[in-house]
Amino acid sequence: MDHDEFRKYAHKVVDWMADYLETVEKYPVKSQVKPKDIIKKLPLNAPIKGENFEKIFADFEEIILPGITHWQSPNFFAYFPANSSHPSILAEMLMTTLGAQCMSWVTSPAATELEERVMEWLRDMIGLPKNFSGVIQDTASTSTTCSLLTAREQMTNYEINSSGMNDKGILTVYCSSETHSSIEKAVKIIGLGKKNLRKITVDEKYAMDPKALEETIESDINNNMNPTAVVATIGTTGSTAIDPLKQIGEVCSKYNIWLHVDAALAGTALILPENRWMIDGIEYADTLTMNPHKWMFTNFDCSAYFIKDPEALVRTFEILPEYLKTKAEGVNNYRDWGLQLGRRFRALKLWWVIRDFGVEGLQKKIRKHIQMTKDLVGEIRESSNFELLAPVPLNTICFRYKPPGINDLEELNLINENLLENLNSTGKVYMTHTKLNGVYTIRFVIGQTSVEQKNVNNAWLLIKEIAKSL
Ligand SMILES: *Cc1c(COP(=O)(O)O)cnc(C)c1O
Protein backbone atom coordinates (compact mmCIF):
# COMPACT_ATOMS: atom_id res chain seq x y z
CA MET A 1 0.00 0.00 0.00
CA ASP A 2 1.44 3.39 -0.90
CA HIS A 3 0.70 6.82 0.56
CA ASP A 4 -2.04 7.65 -1.94
CA GLU A 5 -3.81 4.36 -1.38
CA PHE A 6 -3.46 4.79 2.35
CA ARG A 7 -5.13 8.19 2.18
CA LYS A 8 -7.98 6.84 0.05
CA TYR A 9 -8.64 3.76 2.19
CA ALA A 10 -8.20 5.61 5.47
CA HIS A 11 -11.07 7.92 4.46
CA LYS A 12 -13.15 4.87 3.64
CA VAL A 13 -12.37 3.29 6.97
CA VAL A 14 -13.19 6.46 8.89
CA ASP A 15 -16.53 6.71 7.10
CA TRP A 16 -17.22 3.13 8.03
CA MET A 17 -16.29 3.86 11.65
CA ALA A 18 -18.68 6.80 11.88
CA ASP A 19 -21.48 4.74 10.28
CA TYR A 20 -20.77 1.86 12.63
CA LEU A 21 -21.04 3.93 15.76
CA GLU A 22 -24.18 5.61 14.48
CA THR A 23 -25.93 2.37 13.59
CA VAL A 24 -24.37 -0.10 16.02
CA GLU A 25 -27.83 -1.03 17.34
CA LYS A 26 -28.61 -2.89 14.13
CA TYR A 27 -26.18 -5.68 15.07
CA PRO A 28 -27.00 -8.38 17.63
CA VAL A 29 -25.29 -7.09 20.80
CA LYS A 30 -23.89 -10.47 21.71
CA SER A 31 -22.31 -12.27 18.78
CA GLN A 32 -24.59 -15.13 17.78
CA VAL A 33 -21.95 -17.36 16.16
CA LYS A 34 -21.16 -20.87 17.36
CA PRO A 35 -17.70 -22.12 18.33
CA LYS A 36 -15.50 -22.64 15.22
CA ASP A 37 -17.89 -20.75 12.89
CA ILE A 38 -15.24 -18.13 12.22
CA ILE A 39 -12.11 -20.25 12.04
CA LYS A 40 -13.79 -22.54 9.48
CA LYS A 41 -14.00 -19.58 7.12
CA LEU A 42 -10.33 -18.64 7.44
CA PRO A 43 -7.81 -20.13 4.99
CA LEU A 44 -5.40 -22.65 6.47
CA ASN A 45 -2.36 -20.86 5.13
CA ALA A 46 -1.19 -17.25 4.96
CA PRO A 47 -1.49 -15.69 1.48
CA ILE A 48 1.70 -15.89 -0.52
CA LYS A 49 0.90 -12.79 -2.54
CA GLY A 50 -0.38 -9.55 -1.04
CA GLU A 51 -4.15 -9.00 -1.27
CA ASN A 52 -5.95 -5.78 -1.97
CA PHE A 53 -7.88 -3.56 0.41
CA GLU A 54 -11.32 -4.27 -1.08
CA LYS A 55 -10.95 -7.98 -0.61
CA ILE A 56 -9.61 -7.76 2.93
CA PHE A 57 -12.30 -5.26 3.89
CA ALA A 58 -15.05 -7.42 2.42
CA ASP A 59 -13.84 -10.35 4.54
CA PHE A 60 -13.73 -8.10 7.59
CA GLU A 61 -17.41 -7.34 7.07
CA GLU A 62 -18.49 -10.85 6.09
CA ILE A 63 -16.35 -13.10 8.27
CA ILE A 64 -15.12 -11.06 11.20
CA LEU A 65 -17.99 -8.74 12.05
CA PRO A 66 -20.57 -11.50 12.76
CA GLY A 67 -18.15 -12.82 15.37
CA ILE A 68 -17.93 -9.50 17.18
CA THR A 69 -19.84 -8.72 20.37
CA HIS A 70 -20.76 -5.07 20.21
CA TRP A 71 -19.39 -3.54 23.38
CA GLN A 72 -20.12 -0.06 22.05
CA SER A 73 -23.83 -0.75 21.65
CA PRO A 74 -26.06 1.27 23.98
CA ASN A 75 -27.85 -2.04 24.62
CA PHE A 76 -24.72 -3.58 26.12
CA PHE A 77 -25.43 -4.11 29.83
CA ALA A 78 -23.03 -7.03 30.38
CA TYR A 79 -19.90 -7.46 32.58
CA PHE A 80 -18.53 -3.99 33.19
CA PRO A 81 -18.35 -1.76 30.12
CA ALA A 82 -15.21 -1.35 28.01
CA ASN A 83 -16.16 2.06 26.76
CA SER A 84 -14.87 3.93 23.80
CA SER A 85 -15.83 7.42 22.65
CA HIS A 86 -15.25 9.60 19.61
CA PRO A 87 -12.32 11.59 21.09
CA SER A 88 -10.70 8.41 22.36
CA ILE A 89 -10.85 6.81 18.92
CA LEU A 90 -9.34 9.87 17.26
CA ALA A 91 -6.46 9.89 19.70
CA GLU A 92 -5.94 6.14 19.27
CA MET A 93 -5.67 6.65 15.52
CA LEU A 94 -2.99 9.28 16.04
CA MET A 95 -1.14 7.08 18.54
CA THR A 96 -1.10 4.26 16.03
CA THR A 97 0.09 6.57 13.30
CA LEU A 98 2.97 7.91 15.39
CA GLY A 99 3.72 4.34 16.43
CA ALA A 100 5.97 5.64 19.18
CA GLN A 101 7.41 3.22 21.70
CA CYS A 102 7.39 5.18 24.91
CA MET A 103 9.55 3.15 27.26
CA SER A 104 11.67 6.01 28.50
CA TRP A 105 11.71 9.79 28.47
CA VAL A 106 14.14 10.03 25.59
CA THR A 107 12.14 7.71 23.32
CA SER A 108 9.39 10.39 23.22
CA PRO A 109 9.65 13.13 25.85
CA ALA A 110 6.10 14.34 25.19
CA ALA A 111 4.66 10.92 25.96
CA THR A 112 6.37 10.80 29.36
CA GLU A 113 5.58 14.36 30.34
CA LEU A 114 1.99 14.19 29.13
CA GLU A 115 1.50 10.98 31.11
CA GLU A 116 2.87 12.64 34.24
CA ARG A 117 0.56 15.64 33.90
CA VAL A 118 -2.56 13.72 32.87
CA MET A 119 -2.16 11.34 35.79
CA GLU A 120 -1.96 14.34 38.10
CA TRP A 121 -5.21 15.60 36.56
CA LEU A 122 -6.86 12.23 37.06
CA ARG A 123 -5.57 11.93 40.62
CA ASP A 124 -7.11 15.30 41.47
CA MET A 125 -10.31 14.51 39.55
CA ILE A 126 -10.99 11.41 41.65
CA GLY A 127 -10.07 13.05 44.93
CA LEU A 128 -6.84 11.21 45.72
CA PRO A 129 -4.36 13.00 47.99
CA LYS A 130 -1.57 14.94 46.26
CA ASN A 131 1.08 12.57 47.59
CA PHE A 132 0.06 9.92 45.05
CA SER A 133 1.90 9.62 41.72
CA GLY A 134 0.35 7.91 38.74
CA VAL A 135 1.39 5.75 35.84
CA ILE A 136 -0.65 4.12 33.09
CA GLN A 137 -0.66 0.32 32.95
CA ASP A 138 -2.39 -1.92 30.44
CA THR A 139 -4.91 -3.43 32.86
CA ALA A 140 -5.92 -3.49 36.52
CA SER A 141 -4.54 -7.02 36.69
CA THR A 142 -1.10 -5.62 35.91
CA SER A 143 -1.52 -2.72 38.36
CA THR A 144 -2.40 -5.17 41.11
CA THR A 145 0.54 -7.40 40.25
CA CYS A 146 2.86 -4.36 40.45
CA SER A 147 1.39 -3.40 43.80
CA LEU A 148 1.74 -6.85 45.34
CA LEU A 149 5.29 -7.22 43.98
CA THR A 150 6.26 -3.91 45.55
CA ALA A 151 4.66 -5.02 48.82
CA ARG A 152 6.59 -8.29 48.65
CA GLU A 153 9.89 -6.48 48.10
CA GLN A 154 9.30 -3.93 50.85
CA MET A 155 8.39 -6.71 53.24
CA THR A 156 11.62 -8.57 52.54
CA ASN A 157 13.87 -5.54 52.20
CA TYR A 158 14.15 -6.16 48.44
CA GLU A 159 15.87 -9.46 49.06
CA ILE A 160 13.59 -11.70 47.01
CA ASN A 161 14.52 -9.62 43.98
CA SER A 162 18.19 -10.21 44.65
CA SER A 163 18.42 -13.70 46.10
CA GLY A 164 15.13 -15.47 45.47
CA MET A 165 12.43 -16.86 47.71
CA ASN A 166 14.68 -18.96 49.97
CA ASP A 167 13.86 -18.86 53.67
CA LYS A 168 11.78 -15.71 53.54
CA GLY A 169 9.02 -17.44 55.45
CA ILE A 170 5.39 -17.40 54.38
CA LEU A 171 4.04 -14.08 53.11
CA THR A 172 0.26 -13.79 53.39
CA VAL A 173 -2.15 -11.59 51.44
CA TYR A 174 -5.74 -10.70 52.34
CA CYS A 175 -8.79 -9.88 50.27
CA SER A 176 -12.50 -10.55 50.55
CA SER A 177 -14.28 -13.59 49.18
CA GLU A 178 -15.86 -11.26 46.58
CA THR A 179 -12.51 -9.93 45.30
CA HIS A 180 -11.68 -10.07 41.59
CA SER A 181 -9.82 -13.15 40.35
CA SER A 182 -6.84 -10.99 39.29
CA ILE A 183 -5.71 -10.83 42.94
CA GLU A 184 -5.39 -14.61 43.17
CA LYS A 185 -3.65 -14.66 39.81
CA ALA A 186 -1.13 -12.07 41.01
CA VAL A 187 -0.49 -13.94 44.26
CA LYS A 188 0.14 -17.11 42.25
CA ILE A 189 2.52 -15.63 39.71
CA ILE A 190 4.60 -13.55 42.11
CA GLY A 191 5.45 -16.72 43.98
CA LEU A 192 3.51 -16.25 47.21
CA GLY A 193 1.30 -19.29 46.67
CA LYS A 194 -2.46 -19.10 46.40
CA LYS A 195 -2.94 -21.00 49.63
CA ASN A 196 -1.42 -17.98 51.35
CA LEU A 197 -4.17 -15.74 50.04
CA ARG A 198 -6.79 -15.33 52.74
CA LYS A 199 -10.31 -14.73 51.50
CA ILE A 200 -12.00 -12.82 54.27
CA THR A 201 -15.72 -13.26 54.82
CA VAL A 202 -18.15 -10.55 53.73
CA ASP A 203 -21.16 -9.00 55.40
CA GLU A 204 -24.74 -8.95 54.08
CA LYS A 205 -23.71 -6.20 51.65
CA TYR A 206 -20.89 -8.37 50.25
CA ALA A 207 -18.27 -6.03 51.75
CA MET A 208 -15.21 -7.28 53.66
CA ASP A 209 -15.69 -7.79 57.38
CA PRO A 210 -12.78 -5.86 58.98
CA LYS A 211 -13.13 -7.78 62.27
CA ALA A 212 -12.64 -11.06 60.46
CA LEU A 213 -9.67 -9.49 58.67
CA GLU A 214 -8.00 -8.56 61.94
CA GLU A 215 -8.65 -11.98 63.48
CA THR A 216 -7.13 -13.72 60.47
CA ILE A 217 -4.07 -11.47 60.58
CA GLU A 218 -3.64 -12.12 64.32
CA SER A 219 -3.90 -15.84 63.80
CA ASP A 220 -1.34 -15.75 60.95
CA ILE A 221 1.09 -13.75 63.09
CA ASN A 222 0.68 -16.28 65.89
CA ASN A 223 1.57 -18.97 63.37
CA ASN A 224 4.79 -17.20 62.37
CA MET A 225 3.56 -15.95 59.05
CA ASN A 226 4.25 -12.51 57.59
CA PRO A 227 1.11 -10.55 56.68
CA THR A 228 2.28 -8.62 53.62
CA ALA A 229 -0.63 -6.94 51.87
CA VAL A 230 -4.36 -6.35 52.01
CA VAL A 231 -6.43 -5.68 48.90
CA ALA A 232 -9.60 -3.68 49.50
CA THR A 233 -12.11 -3.50 46.67
CA ILE A 234 -14.15 -0.41 45.97
CA GLY A 235 -16.84 -1.80 43.69
CA THR A 236 -16.55 -5.58 43.47
CA THR A 237 -17.11 -7.16 40.09
CA GLY A 238 -20.01 -9.30 41.25
CA SER A 239 -22.18 -6.63 42.85
CA THR A 240 -20.12 -3.38 43.23
CA ALA A 241 -19.79 -3.91 46.99
CA ILE A 242 -17.67 -1.30 48.73
CA ASP A 243 -15.17 -2.64 51.28
CA PRO A 244 -14.92 -0.38 54.37
CA LEU A 245 -11.62 1.29 53.54
CA LYS A 246 -11.17 3.23 56.76
CA GLN A 247 -11.59 0.25 59.06
CA ILE A 248 -9.42 -1.91 56.81
CA GLY A 249 -6.84 0.88 56.70
CA GLU A 250 -6.76 1.07 60.48
CA VAL A 251 -6.04 -2.65 60.68
CA CYS A 252 -3.26 -2.29 58.07
CA SER A 253 -1.75 0.62 59.93
CA LYS A 254 -1.86 -1.25 63.25
CA TYR A 255 0.05 -4.23 61.85
CA ASN A 256 2.10 -2.24 59.31
CA ILE A 257 0.67 -4.00 56.26
CA TRP A 258 0.68 -2.70 52.67
CA LEU A 259 -2.78 -1.65 51.44
CA HIS A 260 -3.85 -1.81 47.78
CA VAL A 261 -7.22 -0.49 46.64
CA ASP A 262 -8.85 -2.08 43.60
CA ALA A 263 -11.34 0.44 42.23
CA ALA A 264 -11.22 -0.79 38.62
CA LEU A 265 -14.77 0.24 37.77
CA ALA A 266 -15.81 2.43 40.69
CA GLY A 267 -12.78 4.70 40.48
CA THR A 268 -14.58 6.56 37.71
CA ALA A 269 -17.52 7.28 40.02
CA LEU A 270 -15.08 9.14 42.28
CA ILE A 271 -15.12 11.96 39.74
CA LEU A 272 -18.40 12.82 41.47
CA PRO A 273 -17.72 14.39 44.87
CA GLU A 274 -20.87 12.78 46.28
CA ASN A 275 -19.22 9.37 45.85
CA ARG A 276 -15.97 10.16 47.67
CA TRP A 277 -17.30 8.50 50.84
CA MET A 278 -16.18 5.30 49.14
CA ILE A 279 -12.53 6.24 49.69
CA ASP A 280 -12.90 7.58 53.19
CA GLY A 281 -9.67 6.19 54.66
CA ILE A 282 -7.60 6.59 51.48
CA GLU A 283 -4.78 8.07 53.59
CA TYR A 284 -4.01 4.50 54.70
CA ALA A 285 -3.65 3.19 51.14
CA ASP A 286 -0.30 2.62 49.44
CA THR A 287 -1.69 2.11 45.96
CA LEU A 288 -4.95 2.35 44.01
CA THR A 289 -5.95 1.22 40.57
CA MET A 290 -8.89 2.36 38.43
CA ASN A 291 -9.64 1.72 34.78
CA PRO A 292 -10.47 4.62 32.46
CA HIS A 293 -10.98 1.79 29.93
CA LYS A 294 -14.05 0.64 31.78
CA TRP A 295 -16.40 3.47 32.59
CA MET A 296 -14.40 6.55 31.56
CA PHE A 297 -14.91 6.49 27.80
CA THR A 298 -11.24 5.76 27.03
CA ASN A 299 -10.92 2.75 24.80
CA PHE A 300 -9.19 -0.38 26.00
CA ASP A 301 -6.45 -0.52 27.20
CA CYS A 302 -5.82 2.16 29.81
CA SER A 303 -5.54 1.40 33.52
CA ALA A 304 -4.50 4.12 35.95
CA TYR A 305 -2.20 3.02 38.76
CA PHE A 306 -1.50 5.37 41.66
CA ILE A 307 1.24 4.89 44.21
CA LYS A 308 2.30 6.89 47.24
CA ASP A 309 5.94 5.85 47.12
CA PRO A 310 7.01 5.57 43.48
CA GLU A 311 10.61 5.01 44.63
CA ALA A 312 9.57 1.67 46.11
CA LEU A 313 7.96 0.78 42.79
CA VAL A 314 11.00 1.80 40.76
CA ARG A 315 13.30 -0.01 43.18
CA THR A 316 11.24 -3.14 42.60
CA PHE A 317 11.35 -2.95 38.82
CA GLU A 318 14.42 -0.97 37.78
CA ILE A 319 17.02 -2.69 35.72
CA LEU A 320 19.58 -0.87 33.63
CA PRO A 321 21.47 -2.66 30.89
CA GLU A 322 23.94 -0.57 28.92
CA TYR A 323 21.67 -0.30 25.86
CA LEU A 324 18.96 1.43 27.92
CA LYS A 325 21.20 4.01 29.64
CA THR A 326 20.34 7.60 28.82
CA LYS A 327 21.60 10.98 29.96
CA ALA A 328 18.29 12.66 30.79
CA GLU A 329 18.04 13.46 34.48
CA GLY A 330 15.12 14.41 36.68
CA VAL A 331 12.61 12.74 34.38
CA ASN A 332 10.46 9.62 34.68
CA ASN A 333 11.35 6.52 32.75
CA TYR A 334 8.10 4.62 32.92
CA ARG A 335 9.73 1.36 31.81
CA ASP A 336 10.81 1.14 35.47
CA TRP A 337 7.26 1.64 36.77
CA GLY A 338 5.84 -1.70 35.68
CA LEU A 339 6.33 -5.10 34.08
CA GLN A 340 6.72 -4.21 30.42
CA LEU A 341 9.63 -2.48 28.79
CA GLY A 342 7.83 -1.30 25.66
CA ARG A 343 4.91 1.04 26.21
CA ARG A 344 2.15 2.48 24.05
CA PHE A 345 1.41 6.21 24.10
CA ARG A 346 -1.83 5.74 26.07
CA ALA A 347 -1.66 9.12 27.76
CA LEU A 348 -2.70 10.75 24.49
CA LYS A 349 -6.18 9.24 24.47
CA LEU A 350 -6.75 9.88 28.16
CA TRP A 351 -5.70 13.52 27.67
CA TRP A 352 -7.98 13.82 24.66
CA VAL A 353 -10.97 12.33 26.44
CA ILE A 354 -10.58 14.52 29.53
CA ARG A 355 -10.19 17.65 27.37
CA ASP A 356 -13.06 16.81 25.05
CA PHE A 357 -15.56 16.02 27.81
CA GLY A 358 -14.15 18.34 30.43
CA VAL A 359 -14.48 17.30 34.06
CA GLU A 360 -18.06 18.55 34.06
CA GLY A 361 -18.93 16.59 30.94
CA LEU A 362 -17.60 13.40 32.50
CA GLN A 363 -19.47 14.11 35.72
CA LYS A 364 -22.69 14.69 33.83
CA LYS A 365 -22.50 11.39 32.00
CA ILE A 366 -21.58 9.34 35.06
CA ARG A 367 -24.29 11.02 37.10
CA LYS A 368 -26.82 10.23 34.40
CA HIS A 369 -25.84 6.55 34.39
CA ILE A 370 -26.22 6.39 38.15
CA GLN A 371 -29.59 8.14 38.02
CA MET A 372 -30.93 5.79 35.33
CA THR A 373 -29.77 2.91 37.53
CA LYS A 374 -31.60 4.34 40.56
CA ASP A 375 -34.80 4.72 38.54
CA LEU A 376 -34.68 1.15 37.33
CA VAL A 377 -33.98 -0.07 40.87
CA GLY A 378 -37.20 1.70 41.88
CA GLU A 379 -39.15 -0.19 39.22
CA ILE A 380 -37.66 -3.53 40.21
CA ARG A 381 -38.47 -2.84 43.83
CA GLU A 382 -42.09 -2.17 42.96
CA SER A 383 -42.44 -5.26 40.83
CA SER A 384 -43.84 -8.32 42.60
CA ASN A 385 -42.13 -10.69 40.13
CA PHE A 386 -38.54 -9.53 40.50
CA GLU A 387 -36.22 -9.07 43.43
CA LEU A 388 -32.99 -7.21 44.07
CA LEU A 389 -30.15 -9.36 45.36
CA ALA A 390 -27.59 -6.77 46.48
CA PRO A 391 -27.38 -3.07 47.34
CA VAL A 392 -26.90 -0.80 44.31
CA PRO A 393 -24.44 1.96 45.22
CA LEU A 394 -23.43 2.73 41.61
CA ASN A 395 -24.49 1.45 38.19
CA THR A 396 -24.83 -2.31 38.61
CA ILE A 397 -28.12 -3.98 39.46
CA CYS A 398 -28.13 -7.56 40.73
CA PHE A 399 -31.59 -9.06 40.46
CA ARG A 400 -33.56 -12.15 39.59
CA TYR A 401 -36.98 -13.14 38.40
CA LYS A 402 -38.99 -14.59 41.26
CA PRO A 403 -42.59 -15.21 40.42
CA PRO A 404 -44.79 -15.58 43.52
CA GLY A 405 -45.13 -19.19 44.66
CA ILE A 406 -41.73 -20.41 43.49
CA ASN A 407 -39.24 -20.62 46.34
CA ASP A 408 -36.94 -23.50 45.52
CA LEU A 409 -33.36 -22.25 45.02
CA GLU A 410 -32.43 -24.67 42.25
CA GLU A 411 -35.66 -24.07 40.38
CA LEU A 412 -35.22 -20.32 40.55
CA ASN A 413 -31.60 -20.60 39.46
CA LEU A 414 -32.67 -22.59 36.42
CA ILE A 415 -35.47 -20.18 35.54
CA ASN A 416 -33.10 -17.22 35.68
CA GLU A 417 -30.42 -18.97 33.69
CA ASN A 418 -33.07 -19.61 31.07
CA LEU A 419 -34.28 -16.05 31.19
CA LEU A 420 -30.78 -14.70 30.59
CA GLU A 421 -30.14 -17.15 27.76
CA ASN A 422 -33.39 -16.13 26.07
CA LEU A 423 -32.72 -12.43 26.56
CA ASN A 424 -29.25 -12.59 25.03
CA SER A 425 -30.31 -14.73 22.10
CA THR A 426 -32.69 -11.99 20.95
CA GLY A 427 -29.60 -9.94 20.10
CA LYS A 428 -31.43 -6.90 21.44
CA VAL A 429 -29.60 -6.71 24.75
CA TYR A 430 -26.65 -8.33 26.45
CA MET A 431 -26.46 -9.02 30.18
CA THR A 432 -24.31 -11.44 32.18
CA HIS A 433 -24.66 -13.24 35.50
CA THR A 434 -22.90 -14.00 38.73
CA LYS A 435 -23.72 -16.08 41.78
CA LEU A 436 -24.26 -14.38 45.12
CA ASN A 437 -24.50 -16.84 48.02
CA GLY A 438 -25.35 -19.59 45.55
CA VAL A 439 -28.15 -17.55 43.99
CA TYR A 440 -28.08 -17.20 40.20
CA THR A 441 -28.00 -13.44 39.72
CA ILE A 442 -28.55 -11.39 36.59
CA ARG A 443 -26.33 -8.32 36.39
CA PHE A 444 -27.66 -5.22 34.61
CA VAL A 445 -24.89 -2.65 34.23
CA ILE A 446 -25.76 0.85 33.00
CA GLY A 447 -22.53 2.51 31.93
CA GLN A 448 -22.15 2.34 28.16
CA THR A 449 -20.98 5.59 26.55
CA SER A 450 -24.09 6.10 24.45
CA VAL A 451 -26.76 4.47 26.63
CA GLU A 452 -29.98 6.50 26.86
CA GLN A 453 -33.12 6.16 28.94
CA LYS A 454 -34.94 4.52 26.04
CA ASN A 455 -32.38 1.71 25.88
CA VAL A 456 -32.87 0.99 29.57
CA ASN A 457 -36.66 1.14 29.21
CA ASN A 458 -36.66 -1.22 26.26
CA ALA A 459 -34.39 -3.67 28.06
CA TRP A 460 -36.63 -3.70 31.13
CA LEU A 461 -39.72 -4.24 28.96
CA LEU A 462 -37.98 -7.11 27.21
CA ILE A 463 -36.97 -8.69 30.52
CA LYS A 464 -40.57 -8.58 31.76
CA GLU A 465 -41.96 -9.91 28.49
CA ILE A 466 -39.55 -12.84 28.24
CA ALA A 467 -39.89 -13.68 31.94
CA LYS A 468 -43.65 -13.86 31.51
CA SER A 469 -43.35 -16.20 28.54
CA LEU A 470 -41.15 -18.74 30.36
C1 LIG B 1 -12.52 -5.53 35.77
C2 LIG B 1 -11.91 -5.66 37.10
C3 LIG B 1 -10.58 -6.04 37.24
C4 LIG B 1 -9.72 -6.48 36.09
O1 LIG B 1 -9.52 -5.48 35.18
P1 LIG B 1 -8.51 -5.65 33.95
O2 LIG B 1 -8.16 -4.25 33.61
O3 LIG B 1 -9.27 -6.35 32.88
O4 LIG B 1 -7.35 -6.44 34.43
C5 LIG B 1 -10.03 -6.05 38.51
N1 LIG B 1 -10.75 -5.72 39.58
C6 LIG B 1 -12.05 -5.36 39.49
C7 LIG B 1 -12.81 -4.98 40.72
C8 LIG B 1 -12.66 -5.33 38.25
O5 LIG B 1 -13.95 -4.99 38.16
The ligand as an SDF file (V2000), in Angstrom:
LIG
                    3D

 15 15  0  0  0  0  0  0  0  0999 V2000
  -12.5220   -5.5260   35.7730 C   0  0  0  0  0  0  0  0  0  0  0  0
  -11.9080   -5.6640   37.0970 C   0  0  0  0  0  0  0  0  0  0  0  0
  -10.5790   -6.0370   37.2450 C   0  0  0  0  0  0  0  0  0  0  0  0
   -9.7250   -6.4770   36.0930 C   0  0  0  0  0  0  0  0  0  0  0  0
   -9.5240   -5.4840   35.1800 O   0  0  0  0  0  0  0  0  0  0  0  0
   -8.5110   -5.6480   33.9500 P   0  0  0  0  0  0  0  0  0  0  0  0
   -8.1600   -4.2530   33.6090 O   0  0  0  0  0  0  0  0  0  0  0  0
   -9.2670   -6.3530   32.8830 O   0  0  0  0  0  0  0  0  0  0  0  0
   -7.3500   -6.4420   34.4270 O   0  0  0  0  0  0  0  0  0  0  0  0
  -10.0260   -6.0490   38.5120 C   0  0  0  0  0  0  0  0  0  0  0  0
  -10.7500   -5.7240   39.5760 N   0  0  0  0  0  0  0  0  0  0  0  0
  -12.0490   -5.3600   39.4940 C   0  0  0  0  0  0  0  0  0  0  0  0
  -12.8060   -4.9830   40.7210 C   0  0  0  0  0  0  0  0  0  0  0  0
  -12.6630   -5.3270   38.2450 C   0  0  0  0  0  0  0  0  0  0  0  0
  -13.9480   -4.9900   38.1590 O   0  0  0  0  0  0  0  0  0  0  0  0
  1  2  1  0
  2  3  1  0
  2 14  2  0
  3  4  1  0
  3 10  2  0
  4  5  1  0
  5  6  1  0
  6  7  2  0
  6  8  1  0
  6  9  1  0
 10 11  1  0
 11 12  2  0
 12 13  1  0
 12 14  1  0
 14 15  1  0
M  END
$$$$
